[in-house]
Amino acid sequence: MKRFLVACATSLALLSSPTALTAADTYTQTKYPIVLVHGLLGFDAVGPVQYFYGVPAELRRSGAIVYTASVSQSNSTEVRGEQLLKELQTLKAKYGHTKFNLVGHSHGGSTSRYVAAVSPGLVASVTSMGTPHQGSKVADGLQGITNWTGTTGLVAGVVNGLSSLVAFLSGSGSNPQNALASLQSLSTAGAQDFNRRFPAGAPTTSCGQGPELASNGVRYYSMGGTSVLTNVLDVSDGLMGAGALFFGFEQNDGLVGRCSNHWGKVLRDDYNWNHIDEINHAFGLRSIFSSDPVSVYRAQANRLKNLGL
């Protein structure tokens, strides 16, 4: 009995030691750092509120090195992409990182694809979440409405002003804002032109998937949701509901259609999330029957880790 108690005490001491805990929890410890890239009107953090709500801390807790990008809240994919490229080059020069795993939400996915296309040596993988790779019907609809009503300039001014406010609050006020350029990039025509110029990872069939490992040496993954009104307490659900009106009977997350979020290997395209749930906002409010977004990001980091990335 005495020997049993001594053995138990020894085991508990080993498990409770900092070294043992650190060694045990390496679930998200990827070889290359993870860089989270925000979408339209997004940010890295505003005070204590992160765009990817709760995600960076959970990834770091299990061993990942995580950075959050700070690019223009509204601008073309190419402009945002060049800004992200400069951030990665700075991180490489400062810390010696050789490659990065890019994880982009919405417009952040296309932004990440741009960097992978023009500088594939810097990118190990691109994971897109709710990205309108084939364009968004909401963007198409807004273009049509503002052109028809003659309010294009007015709407652009409001969005640019909101973008500048978010940039100021998040400490990225020096980035230029261009709402019309952003809207064009997110439209069907803009996405088709972008895909023609940067096709790595493109689906090989309509609503299908593309290669996991593209010819440029970068691995591509995509995910997305197909729910709209997911929690009565979430004030952002109303906006998602309005966006869903542009899709008719097509499955969507309120801003992006199910097939449009496909790029590279499709991990899952029908999570019970809307476009805001995909980043665990607002403050984690979502359907009680849905998957935990933070756990999904953690699982993707573990997948990359197991691939040696």
C-alpha positions as protocol buffer text, in pm:
chain_id: "A"
residue {
  index: 1
  type: MET
  ca { x: 0 y: 0 z: 0 }
}
residue {
  index: 2
  type: LYS
  ca { x: 284 y: 233 z: 91 }
}
residue {
  index: 3
  type: ARG
  ca { x: 457 y: 165 z: -239 }
}
residue {
  index: 4
  type: PHE
  ca { x: 131 y: 232 z: -425 }
}
residue {
  index: 5
  type: LEU
  ca { x: 87 y: 570 z: -255 }
}
residue {
  index: 6
  type: VAL
  ca { x: 448 y: 666 z: -329 }
}
residue {
  index: 7
  type: ALA
  ca { x: 402 y: 573 z: -695 }
}
residue {
  index: 8
  type: CYS
  ca { x: 83 y: 779 z: -718 }
}
residue {
  index: 9
  type: ALA
  ca { x: 248 y: 1080 z: -556 }
}
residue {
  index: 10
  type: THR
  ca { x: 543 y: 1055 z: -794 }
}
residue {
  index: 11
  type: SER
  ca { x: 314 y: 1037 z: -1098 }
}
residue {
  index: 12
  type: LEU
  ca { x: 113 y: 1339 z: -985 }
}
residue {
  index: 13
  type: ALA
  ca { x: 431 y: 1536 z: -926 }
}
residue {
  index: 14
  type: LEU
  ca { x: 555 y: 1460 z: -1277 }
}
residue {
  index: 15
  type: LEU
  ca { x: 223 y: 1547 z: -1439 }
}
residue {
  index: 16
  type: SER
  ca { x: 193 y: 1875 z: -1250 }
}
residue {
  index: 17
  type: SER
  ca { x: 544 y: 1994 z: -1335 }
}
residue {
  index: 18
  type: PRO
  ca { x: 570 y: 2274 z: -1595 }
}
residue {
  index: 19
  type: THR
  ca { x: 809 y: 2067 z: -1807 }
}
residue {
  index: 20
  type: ALA
  ca { x: 567 y: 1773 z: -1829 }
}
residue {
  index: 21
  type: LEU
  ca { x: 272 y: 1993 z: -1919 }
}
residue {
  index: 22
  type: THR
  ca { x: 468 y: 2179 z: -2185 }
}
residue {
  index: 23
  type: ALA
  ca { x: 594 y: 1856 z: -2338 }
}
residue {
  index: 24
  type: ALA
  ca { x: 247 y: 1699 z: -2336 }
}
residue {
  index: 25
  type: ASP
  ca { x: 51 y: 1979 z: -2503 }
}
residue {
  index: 26
  type: THR
  ca { x: 196 y: 2022 z: -2852 }
}
residue {
  index: 27
  type: TYR
  ca { x: -127 y: 1958 z: -3043 }
}
residue {
  index: 28
  type: THR
  ca { x: -100 y: 2276 z: -3255 }
}
residue {
  index: 29
  type: GLN
  ca { x: 279 y: 2307 z: -3263 }
}
residue {
  index: 30
  type: THR
  ca { x: 332 y: 2350 z: -3635 }
}
residue {
  index: 31
  type: LYS
  ca { x: 678 y: 2369 z: -3789 }
}
residue {
  index: 32
  type: TYR
  ca { x: 600 y: 2706 z: -3945 }
}
residue {
  index: 33
  type: PRO
  ca { x: 414 y: 2995 z: -3776 }
}
residue {
  index: 34
  type: ILE
  ca { x: 42 y: 3042 z: -3833 }
}
residue {
  index: 35
  type: VAL
  ca { x: -66 y: 3383 z: -3964 }
}
residue {
  index: 36
  type: LEU
  ca { x: -435 y: 3474 z: -3927 }
}
residue {
  index: 37
  type: VAL
  ca { x: -560 y: 3709 z: -4201 }
}
residue {
  index: 38
  type: HIS
  ca { x: -883 y: 3908 z: -4154 }
}
residue {
  index: 39
  type: GLY
  ca { x: -1150 y: 3984 z: -4410 }
}
residue {
  index: 40
  type: LEU
  ca { x: -1344 y: 4294 z: -4514 }
}
residue {
  index: 41
  type: LEU
  ca { x: -1376 y: 4550 z: -4233 }
}
residue {
  index: 42
  type: GLY
  ca { x: -1168 y: 4319 z: -4016 }
}
residue {
  index: 43
  type: PHE
  ca { x: -880 y: 4382 z: -3779 }
}
residue {
  index: 44
  type: ASP
  ca { x: -618 y: 4203 z: -3575 }
}
residue {
  index: 45
  type: ALA
  ca { x: -756 y: 4328 z: -3243 }
}
residue {
  index: 46
  type: VAL
  ca { x: -949 y: 4626 z: -3108 }
}
residue {
  index: 47
  type: GLY
  ca { x: -851 y: 4649 z: -2745 }
}
residue {
  index: 48
  type: PRO
  ca { x: -911 y: 4305 z: -2593 }
}
residue {
  index: 49
  type: VAL
  ca { x: -1143 y: 4197 z: -2878 }
}
residue {
  index: 50
  type: GLN
  ca { x: -980 y: 3984 z: -3145 }
}
residue {
  index: 51
  type: TYR
  ca { x: -1120 y: 3935 z: -3495 }
}
residue {
  index: 52
  type: PHE
  ca { x: -1054 y: 3560 z: -3467 }
}
residue {
  index: 53
  type: TYR
  ca { x: -1219 y: 3557 z: -3126 }
}
residue {
  index: 54
  type: GLY
  ca { x: -1031 y: 3332 z: -2885 }
}
residue {
  index: 55
  type: VAL
  ca { x: -842 y: 3153 z: -3162 }
}
residue {
  index: 56
  type: PRO
  ca { x: -485 y: 3286 z: -3124 }
}
residue {
  index: 57
  type: ALA
  ca { x: -464 y: 3212 z: -2752 }
}
residue {
  index: 58
  type: GLU
  ca { x: -590 y: 2855 z: -2795 }
}
residue {
  index: 59
  type: LEU
  ca { x: -346 y: 2787 z: -3077 }
}
residue {
  index: 60
  type: ARG
  ca { x: -57 y: 2925 z: -2873 }
}
residue {
  index: 61
  type: ARG
  ca { x: -162 y: 2728 z: -2567 }
}
residue {
  index: 62
  type: SER
  ca { x: -85 y: 2408 z: -2752 }
}
residue {
  index: 63
  type: GLY
  ca { x: 246 y: 2515 z: -2896 }
}
residue {
  index: 64
  type: ALA
  ca { x: 178 y: 2719 z: -3209 }
}
residue {
  index: 65
  type: ILE
  ca { x: 355 y: 3042 z: -3297 }
}
residue {
  index: 66
  type: VAL
  ca { x: 73 y: 3273 z: -3410 }
}
residue {
  index: 67
  type: TYR
  ca { x: 69 y: 3614 z: -3572 }
}
residue {
  index: 68
  type: THR
  ca { x: -234 y: 3819 z: -3674 }
}
residue {
  index: 69
  type: ALA
  ca { x: -202 y: 4023 z: -3991 }
}
residue {
  index: 70
  type: SER
  ca { x: -301 y: 4387 z: -4018 }
}
residue {
  index: 71
  type: VAL
  ca { x: -398 y: 4479 z: -4374 }
}
residue {
  index: 72
  type: SER
  ca { x: -642 y: 4730 z: -4521 }
}
residue {
  index: 73
  type: GLN
  ca { x: -997 y: 4685 z: -4396 }
}
residue {
  index: 74
  type: SER
  ca { x: -1124 y: 4748 z: -4749 }
}
residue {
  index: 75
  type: ASN
  ca { x: -912 y: 4736 z: -5063 }
}
residue {
  index: 76
  type: SER
  ca { x: -840 y: 4513 z: -5359 }
}
residue {
  index: 77
  type: THR
  ca { x: -703 y: 4164 z: -5312 }
}
residue {
  index: 78
  type: GLU
  ca { x: -376 y: 4269 z: -5472 }
}
residue {
  index: 79
  type: VAL
  ca { x: -323 y: 4570 z: -5246 }
}
residue {
  index: 80
  type: ARG
  ca { x: -405 y: 4370 z: -4936 }
}
residue {
  index: 81
  type: GLY
  ca { x: -185 y: 4089 z: -5063 }
}
residue {
  index: 82
  type: GLU
  ca { x: 114 y: 4317 z: -5104 }
}
residue {
  index: 83
  type: GLN
  ca { x: 62 y: 4445 z: -4750 }
}
residue {
  index: 84
  type: LEU
  ca { x: 52 y: 4089 z: -4617 }
}
residue {
  index: 85
  type: LEU
  ca { x: 364 y: 3999 z: -4816 }
}
residue {
  index: 86
  type: LYS
  ca { x: 554 y: 4286 z: -4655 }
}
residue {
  index: 87
  type: GLU
  ca { x: 442 y: 4173 z: -4309 }
}
residue {
  index: 88
  type: LEU
  ca { x: 568 y: 3821 z: -4376 }
}
residue {
  index: 89
  type: GLN
  ca { x: 899 y: 3950 z: -4509 }
}
residue {
  index: 90
  type: THR
  ca { x: 938 y: 4160 z: -4194 }
}
residue {
  index: 91
  type: LEU
  ca { x: 864 y: 3859 z: -3971 }
}
residue {
  index: 92
  type: LYS
  ca { x: 1115 y: 3653 z: -4166 }
}
residue {
  index: 93
  type: ALA
  ca { x: 1386 y: 3917 z: -4130 }
}
residue {
  index: 94
  type: LYS
  ca { x: 1312 y: 3977 z: -3763 }
}
residue {
  index: 95
  type: TYR
  ca { x: 1266 y: 3621 z: -3637 }
}
residue {
  index: 96
  type: GLY
  ca { x: 1422 y: 3401 z: -3903 }
}
residue {
  index: 97
  type: HIS
  ca { x: 1102 y: 3223 z: -4010 }
}
residue {
  index: 98
  type: THR
  ca { x: 1140 y: 3060 z: -4350 }
}
residue {
  index: 99
  type: LYS
  ca { x: 775 y: 2986 z: -4430 }
}
residue {
  index: 100
  type: PHE
  ca { x: 426 y: 3053 z: -4296 }
}
residue {
  index: 101
  type: ASN
  ca { x: 89 y: 2877 z: -4272 }
}
residue {
  index: 102
  type: LEU
  ca { x: -168 y: 3137 z: -4379 }
}
residue {
  index: 103
  type: VAL
  ca { x: -523 y: 3110 z: -4247 }
}
residue {
  index: 104
  type: GLY
  ca { x: -761 y: 3363 z: -4400 }
}
residue {
  index: 105
  type: HIS
  ca { x: -1127 y: 3438 z: -4336 }
}
residue {
  index: 106
  type: SER
  ca { x: -1344 y: 3578 z: -4613 }
}
residue {
  index: 107
  type: HIS
  ca { x: -1135 y: 3826 z: -4818 }
}
residue {
  index: 108
  type: GLY
  ca { x: -839 y: 3713 z: -4609 }
}
residue {
  index: 109
  type: GLY
  ca { x: -840 y: 3382 z: -4798 }
}
residue {
  index: 110
  type: SER
  ca { x: -797 y: 3551 z: -5136 }
}
residue {
  index: 111
  type: THR
  ca { x: -538 y: 3783 z: -4985 }
}
residue {
  index: 112
  type: SER
  ca { x: -343 y: 3478 z: -4867 }
}
residue {
  index: 113
  type: ARG
  ca { x: -371 y: 3315 z: -5210 }
}
residue {
  index: 114
  type: TYR
  ca { x: -216 y: 3623 z: -5368 }
}
residue {
  index: 115
  type: VAL
  ca { x: 93 y: 3594 z: -5147 }
}
residue {
  index: 116
  type: ALA
  ca { x: 121 y: 3221 z: -5218 }
}
residue {
  index: 117
  type: ALA
  ca { x: 106 y: 3296 z: -5591 }
}
residue {
  index: 118
  type: VAL
  ca { x: 366 y: 3574 z: -5607 }
}
residue {
  index: 119
  type: SER
  ca { x: 596 y: 3439 z: -5336 }
}
residue {
  index: 120
  type: PRO
  ca { x: 534 y: 3064 z: -5296 }
}
residue {
  index: 121
  type: GLY
  ca { x: 868 y: 3014 z: -5123 }
}
residue {
  index: 122
  type: LEU
  ca { x: 731 y: 3201 z: -4821 }
}
residue {
  index: 123
  type: VAL
  ca { x: 411 y: 2998 z: -4788 }
}
residue {
  index: 124
  type: ALA
  ca { x: 374 y: 2640 z: -4665 }
}
residue {
  index: 125
  type: SER
  ca { x: -7 y: 2633 z: -4675 }
}
residue {
  index: 126
  type: VAL
  ca { x: -317 y: 2844 z: -4730 }
}
residue {
  index: 127
  type: THR
  ca { x: -637 y: 2763 z: -4539 }
}
residue {
  index: 128
  type: SER
  ca { x: -941 y: 2969 z: -4632 }
}
residue {
  index: 129
  type: MET
  ca { x: -1255 y: 2998 z: -4419 }
}
residue {
  index: 130
  type: GLY
  ca { x: -1573 y: 3129 z: -4581 }
}
residue {
  index: 131
  type: THR
  ca { x: -1383 y: 3288 z: -4870 }
}
residue {
  index: 132
  type: PRO
  ca { x: -1580 y: 3385 z: -5184 }
}
residue {
  index: 133
  type: HIS
  ca { x: -1331 y: 3228 z: -5426 }
}
residue {
  index: 134
  type: GLN
  ca { x: -1593 y: 3237 z: -5701 }
}
residue {
  index: 135
  type: GLY
  ca { x: -1726 y: 3575 z: -5589 }
}
residue {
  index: 136
  type: SER
  ca { x: -2013 y: 3676 z: -5363 }
}
residue {
  index: 137
  type: LYS
  ca { x: -2369 y: 3738 z: -5481 }
}
residue {
  index: 138
  type: VAL
  ca { x: -2393 y: 4001 z: -5209 }
}
residue {
  index: 139
  type: ALA
  ca { x: -2110 y: 4196 z: -5373 }
}
residue {
  index: 140
  type: ASP
  ca { x: -2279 y: 4155 z: -5712 }
}
residue {
  index: 141
  type: GLY
  ca { x: -2609 y: 4275 z: -5570 }
}
residue {
  index: 142
  type: LEU
  ca { x: -2459 y: 4577 z: -5398 }
}
residue {
  index: 143
  type: GLN
  ca { x: -2283 y: 4678 z: -5718 }
}
residue {
  index: 144
  type: GLY
  ca { x: -2611 y: 4658 z: -5908 }
}
residue {
  index: 145
  type: ILE
  ca { x: -2815 y: 4845 z: -5647 }
}
residue {
  index: 146
  type: THR
  ca { x: -2569 y: 5132 z: -5602 }
}
residue {
  index: 147
  type: ASN
  ca { x: -2524 y: 5172 z: -5979 }
}
residue {
  index: 148
  type: TRP
  ca { x: -2901 y: 5173 z: -6033 }
}
residue {
  index: 149
  type: THR
  ca { x: -2970 y: 5421 z: -5754 }
}
residue {
  index: 150
  type: GLY
  ca { x: -2667 y: 5638 z: -5825 }
}
residue {
  index: 151
  type: THR
  ca { x: -2542 y: 5597 z: -5469 }
}
residue {
  index: 152
  type: THR
  ca { x: -2208 y: 5433 z: -5549 }
}
residue {
  index: 153
  type: GLY
  ca { x: -2005 y: 5730 z: -5432 }
}
residue {
  index: 154
  type: LEU
  ca { x: -2211 y: 5776 z: -5116 }
}
residue {
  index: 155
  type: VAL
  ca { x: -2188 y: 5410 z: -5014 }
}
residue {
  index: 156
  type: ALA
  ca { x: -1817 y: 5401 z: -5091 }
}
residue {
  index: 157
  type: GLY
  ca { x: -1764 y: 5706 z: -4873 }
}
residue {
  index: 158
  type: VAL
  ca { x: -1949 y: 5547 z: -4580 }
}
residue {
  index: 159
  type: VAL
  ca { x: -1758 y: 5218 z: -4607 }
}
residue {
  index: 160
  type: ASN
  ca { x: -1426 y: 5398 z: -4645 }
}
residue {
  index: 161
  type: GLY
  ca { x: -1506 y: 5601 z: -4335 }
}
residue {
  index: 162
  type: LEU
  ca { x: -1599 y: 5291 z: -4139 }
}
residue {
  index: 163
  type: SER
  ca { x: -1284 y: 5117 z: -4261 }
}
residue {
  index: 164
  type: SER
  ca { x: -1071 y: 5409 z: -4147 }
}
residue {
  index: 165
  type: LEU
  ca { x: -1240 y: 5406 z: -3805 }
}
residue {
  index: 166
  type: VAL
  ca { x: -1172 y: 5034 z: -3760 }
}
residue {
  index: 167
  type: ALA
  ca { x: -814 y: 5088 z: -3877 }
}
residue {
  index: 168
  type: PHE
  ca { x: -767 y: 5367 z: -3623 }
}
residue {
  index: 169
  type: LEU
  ca { x: -915 y: 5165 z: -3337 }
}
residue {
  index: 170
  type: SER
  ca { x: -699 y: 4864 z: -3421 }
}
residue {
  index: 171
  type: GLY
  ca { x: -379 y: 5065 z: -3464 }
}
residue {
  index: 172
  type: SER
  ca { x: -346 y: 5012 z: -3840 }
}
residue {
  index: 173
  type: GLY
  ca { x: -449 y: 5358 z: -3952 }
}
residue {
  index: 174
  type: SER
  ca { x: -177 y: 5398 z: -4214 }
}
residue {
  index: 175
  type: ASN
  ca { x: -325 y: 5138 z: -4451 }
}
residue {
  index: 176
  type: PRO
  ca { x: -514 y: 5290 z: -4748 }
}
residue {
  index: 177
  type: GLN
  ca { x: -886 y: 5215 z: -4784 }
}
residue {
  index: 178
  type: ASN
  ca { x: -1075 y: 5165 z: -5111 }
}
residue {
  index: 179
  type: ALA
  ca { x: -1425 y: 5024 z: -5072 }
}
residue {
  index: 180
  type: LEU
  ca { x: -1498 y: 5009 z: -5446 }
}
residue {
  index: 181
  type: ALA
  ca { x: -1178 y: 4814 z: -5514 }
}
residue {
  index: 182
  type: SER
  ca { x: -1274 y: 4570 z: -5240 }
}
residue {
  index: 183
  type: LEU
  ca { x: -1626 y: 4528 z: -5378 }
}
residue {
  index: 184
  type: GLN
  ca { x: -1488 y: 4460 z: -5725 }
}
residue {
  index: 185
  type: SER
  ca { x: -1245 y: 4198 z: -5592 }
}
residue {
  index: 186
  type: LEU
  ca { x: -1527 y: 4021 z: -5408 }
}
residue {
  index: 187
  type: SER
  ca { x: -1768 y: 4026 z: -5702 }
}
residue {
  index: 188
  type: THR
  ca { x: -1812 y: 3731 z: -5938 }
}
residue {
  index: 189
  type: ALA
  ca { x: -1638 y: 3912 z: -6223 }
}
residue {
  index: 190
  type: GLY
  ca { x: -1350 y: 4021 z: -6001 }
}
residue {
  index: 191
  type: ALA
  ca { x: -1306 y: 3671 z: -5857 }
}
residue {
  index: 192
  type: GLN
  ca { x: -1307 y: 3514 z: -6203 }
}
residue {
  index: 193
  type: ASP
  ca { x: -1035 y: 3751 z: -6320 }
}
residue {
  index: 194
  type: PHE
  ca { x: -828 y: 3684 z: -6006 }
}
residue {
  index: 195
  type: ASN
  ca { x: -866 y: 3307 z: -6048 }
}
residue {
  index: 196
  type: ARG
  ca { x: -755 y: 3329 z: -6410 }
}
residue {
  index: 197
  type: ARG
  ca { x: -434 y: 3502 z: -6305 }
}
residue {
  index: 198
  type: PHE
  ca { x: -372 y: 3298 z: -5990 }
}
residue {
  index: 199
  type: PRO
  ca { x: -518 y: 2949 z: -6044 }
}
residue {
  index: 200
  type: ALA
  ca { x: -310 y: 2740 z: -5801 }
}
residue {
  index: 201
  type: GLY
  ca { x: -547 y: 2520 z: -5600 }
}
residue {
  index: 202
  type: ALA
  ca { x: -850 y: 2586 z: -5820 }
}
residue {
  index: 203
  type: PRO
  ca { x: -1134 y: 2330 z: -5820 }
}
residue {
  index: 204
  type: THR
  ca { x: -1119 y: 2102 z: -6121 }
}
residue {
  index: 205
  type: THR
  ca { x: -1498 y: 2070 z: -6150 }
}
residue {
  index: 206
  type: SER
  ca { x: -1794 y: 2293 z: -6075 }
}
residue {
  index: 207
  type: CYS
  ca { x: -1850 y: 2296 z: -5698 }
}
residue {
  index: 208
  type: GLY
  ca { x: -1571 y: 2041 z: -5666 }
}
residue {
  index: 209
  type: GLN
  ca { x: -1229 y: 2067 z: -5511 }
}
residue {
  index: 210
  type: GLY
  ca { x: -878 y: 2130 z: -5631 }
}
residue {
  index: 211
  type: PRO
  ca { x: -544 y: 1969 z: -5552 }
}
residue {
  index: 212
  type: GLU
  ca { x: -431 y: 1968 z: -5191 }
}
residue {
  index: 213
  type: LEU
  ca { x: -71 y: 2017 z: -5304 }
}
residue {
  index: 214
  type: ALA
  ca { x: -56 y: 2260 z: -5596 }
}
residue {
  index: 215
  type: SER
  ca { x: 213 y: 2289 z: -5859 }
}
residue {
  index: 216
  type: ASN
  ca { x: 371 y: 2585 z: -5676 }
}
residue {
  index: 217
  type: GLY
  ca { x: 448 y: 2361 z: -5376 }
}
residue {
  index: 218
  type: VAL
  ca { x: 182 y: 2519 z: -5153 }
}
residue {
  index: 219
  type: ARG
  ca { x: -94 y: 2316 z: -4985 }
}
residue {
  index: 220
  type: TYR
  ca { x: -447 y: 2458 z: -5010 }
}
residue {
  index: 221
  type: TYR
  ca { x: -747 y: 2388 z: -4784 }
}
residue {
  index: 222
  type: SER
  ca { x: -1093 y: 2540 z: -4755 }
}
residue {
  index: 223
  type: MET
  ca { x: -1390 y: 2537 z: -4517 }
}
residue {
  index: 224
  type: GLY
  ca { x: -1716 y: 2724 z: -4475 }
}
residue {
  index: 225
  type: GLY
  ca { x: -2064 y: 2734 z: -4330 }
}
residue {
  index: 226
  type: THR
  ca { x: -2417 y: 2711 z: -4469 }
}
residue {
  index: 227
  type: SER
  ca { x: -2632 y: 2854 z: -4191 }
}
residue {
  index: 228
  type: VAL
  ca { x: -2757 y: 3211 z: -4157 }
}
residue {
  index: 229
  type: LEU
  ca { x: -2968 y: 3280 z: -3845 }
}
residue {
  index: 230
  type: THR
  ca { x: -2787 y: 3080 z: -3577 }
}
residue {
  index: 231
  type: ASN
  ca { x: -2844 y: 3257 z: -3244 }
}
residue {
  index: 232
  type: VAL
  ca { x: -3124 y: 3494 z: -3147 }
}
residue {
  index: 233
  type: LEU
  ca { x: -2889 y: 3682 z: -2913 }
}
residue {
  index: 234
  type: ASP
  ca { x: -2635 y: 3757 z: -3188 }
}
residue {
  index: 235
  type: VAL
  ca { x: -2701 y: 4105 z: -3328 }
}
residue {
  index: 236
  type: SER
  ca { x: -2498 y: 4025 z: -3642 }
}
residue {
  index: 237
  type: ASP
  ca { x: -2749 y: 3758 z: -3748 }
}
residue {
  index: 238
  type: GLY
  ca { x: -2979 y: 4025 z: -3890 }
}
residue {
  index: 239
  type: LEU
  ca { x: -2709 y: 4139 z: -4130 }
}
residue {
  index: 240
  type: MET
  ca { x: -2646 y: 3780 z: -4235 }
}
residue {
  index: 241
  type: GLY
  ca { x: -3017 y: 3732 z: -4292 }
}
residue {
  index: 242
  type: ALA
  ca { x: -3026 y: 4035 z: -4521 }
}
residue {
  index: 243
  type: GLY
  ca { x: -2727 y: 3907 z: -4715 }
}
residue {
  index: 244
  type: ALA
  ca { x: -2886 y: 3566 z: -4760 }
}
residue {
  index: 245
  type: LEU
  ca { x: -3170 y: 3725 z: -4962 }
}
residue {
  index: 246
  type: PHE
  ca { x: -2932 y: 3762 z: -5258 }
}
residue {
  index: 247
  type: PHE
  ca { x: -2879 y: 3384 z: -5283 }
}
residue {
  index: 248
  type: GLY
  ca { x: -3233 y: 3259 z: -5339 }
}
residue {
  index: 249
  type: PHE
  ca { x: -3232 y: 2884 z: -5267 }
}
residue {
  index: 250
  type: GLU
  ca { x: -2855 y: 2848 z: -5283 }
}
residue {
  index: 251
  type: GLN
  ca { x: -2694 y: 2735 z: -4956 }
}
residue {
  index: 252
  type: ASN
  ca { x: -2486 y: 3014 z: -4806 }
}
residue {
  index: 253
  type: ASP
  ca { x: -2346 y: 3162 z: -4484 }
}
residue {
  index: 254
  type: GLY
  ca { x: -2510 y: 3500 z: -4532 }
}
residue {
  index: 255
  type: LEU
  ca { x: -2234 y: 3641 z: -4752 }
}
residue {
  index: 256
  type: VAL
  ca { x: -2074 y: 3347 z: -4935 }
}
residue {
  index: 257
  type: GLY
  ca { x: -2230 y: 3059 z: -5125 }
}
residue {
  index: 258
  type: ARG
  ca { x: -2143 y: 2698 z: -5040 }
}
residue {
  index: 259
  type: CYS
  ca { x: -1969 y: 2622 z: -5369 }
}
residue {
  index: 260
  type: SER
  ca { x: -1789 y: 2956 z: -5374 }
}
residue {
  index: 261
  type: ASN
  ca { x: -1595 y: 2871 z: -5058 }
}
residue {
  index: 262
  type: HIS
  ca { x: -1426 y: 2574 z: -5231 }
}
residue {
  index: 263
  type: TRP
  ca { x: -1052 y: 2595 z: -5299 }
}
residue {
  index: 264
  type: GLY
  ca { x: -787 y: 2325 z: -5281 }
}
residue {
  index: 265
  type: LYS
  ca { x: -888 y: 2034 z: -5059 }
}
residue {
  index: 266
  type: VAL
  ca { x: -1237 y: 2099 z: -4920 }
}
residue {
  index: 267
  type: LEU
  ca { x: -1228 y: 1995 z: -4556 }
}
residue {
  index: 268
  type: ARG
  ca { x: -1594 y: 2076 z: -4496 }
}
residue {
  index: 269
  type: ASP
  ca { x: -1830 y: 2323 z: -4662 }
}
residue {
  index: 270
  type: ASP
  ca { x: -2147 y: 2290 z: -4455 }
}
residue {
  index: 271
  type: TYR
  ca { x: -2070 y: 2378 z: -4094 }
}
residue {
  index: 272
  type: ASN
  ca { x: -2373 y: 2506 z: -3903 }
}
residue {
  index: 273
  type: TRP
  ca { x: -2222 y: 2856 z: -3902 }
}
residue {
  index: 274
  type: ASN
  ca { x: -2290 y: 3189 z: -4065 }
}
residue {
  index: 275
  type: HIS
  ca { x: -2014 y: 3415 z: -4193 }
}
residue {
  index: 276
  type: ILE
  ca { x: -1953 y: 3570 z: -3850 }
}
residue {
  index: 277
  type: ASP
  ca { x: -1966 y: 3239 z: -3663 }
}
residue {
  index: 278
  type: GLU
  ca { x: -1672 y: 3127 z: -3877 }
}
residue {
  index: 279
  type: ILE
  ca { x: -1445 y: 3353 z: -3671 }
}
residue {
  index: 280
  type: ASN
  ca { x: -1621 y: 3268 z: -3342 }
}
residue {
  index: 281
  type: HIS
  ca { x: -1806 y: 3600 z: -3322 }
}
residue {
  index: 282
  type: ALA
  ca { x: -2007 y: 3766 z: -3192 }
}
residue {
  index: 283
  type: PHE
  ca { x: -1821 y: 3663 z: -2875 }
}
residue {
  index: 284
  type: GLY
  ca { x: -1877 y: 3294 z: -2935 }
}
residue {
  index: 285
  type: LEU
  ca { x: -2256 y: 3315 z: -2989 }
}
residue {
  index: 286
  type: ARG
  ca { x: -2371 y: 3051 z: -3237 }
}
residue {
  index: 287
  type: SER
  ca { x: -2611 y: 2758 z: -3265 }
}
residue {
  index: 288
  type: ILE
  ca { x: -2594 y: 2518 z: -2972 }
}
residue {
  index: 289
  type: PHE
  ca { x: -2584 y: 2237 z: -3229 }
}
residue {
  index: 290
  type: SER
  ca { x: -2281 y: 2374 z: -3417 }
}
residue {
  index: 291
  type: SER
  ca { x: -1916 y: 2278 z: -3399 }
}
residue {
  index: 292
  type: ASP
  ca { x: -1685 y: 2494 z: -3191 }
}
residue {
  index: 293
  type: PRO
  ca { x: -1494 y: 2716 z: -3439 }
}
residue {
  index: 294
  type: VAL
  ca { x: -1191 y: 2733 z: -3209 }
}
residue {
  index: 295
  type: SER
  ca { x: -1169 y: 2354 z: -3205 }
}
residue {
  index: 296
  type: VAL
  ca { x: -1187 y: 2349 z: -3584 }
}
residue {
  index: 297
  type: TYR
  ca { x: -895 y: 2592 z: -3613 }
}
residue {
  index: 298
  type: ARG
  ca { x: -704 y: 2378 z: -3363 }
}
residue {
  index: 299
  type: ALA
  ca { x: -774 y: 2065 z: -3564 }
}
residue {
  index: 300
  type: GLN
  ca { x: -647 y: 2230 z: -3882 }
}
residue {
  index: 301
  type: ALA
  ca { x: -327 y: 2334 z: -3704 }
}
residue {
  index: 302
  type: ASN
  ca { x: -283 y: 1975 z: -3592 }
}
residue {
  index: 303
  type: ARG
  ca { x: -334 y: 1856 z: -3950 }
}
residue {
  index: 304
  type: LEU
  ca { x: -60 y: 2091 z: -4067 }
}
residue {
  index: 305
  type: LYS
  ca { x: 166 y: 1977 z: -3785 }
}
residue {
  index: 306
  type: ASN
  ca { x: 123 y: 1612 z: -3883 }
}
residue {
  index: 307
  type: LEU
  ca { x: 215 y: 1700 z: -4242 }
}
residue {
  index: 308
  type: GLY
  ca { x: 540 y: 1851 z: -4120 }
}
residue {
  index: 309
  type: LEU
  ca { x: 424 y: 2206 z: -4185 }
}
